[in-house]
Amino acid sequence: MAGCNLRAADLRDTDLTAARFSSVNTGTPPHGLTDVTGAKFDNAITRDMQFEQVIGIPSRFI
């Protein structure tokens, strides 16, 4: 998922195995970043999930 606005998204109980959250090169930083601020990841399968240049990553994933 690149360049997505996932603020407060409900991702509970989803399978995010090997999901990659990243940015899109818009040529104008900081635009194009994925934002997961406040997203809910409770009970989600997060095996091998990756974050690269993402805003709001929960501390348990850092």
Secondary structure, DSSP 8 states (H G I E B T S, - for coil): -BS-B-TT-B-TT-B-TT-EEB----SSTTTT-EE-TT-B-TT-B-TT-EESSEES--GGG-
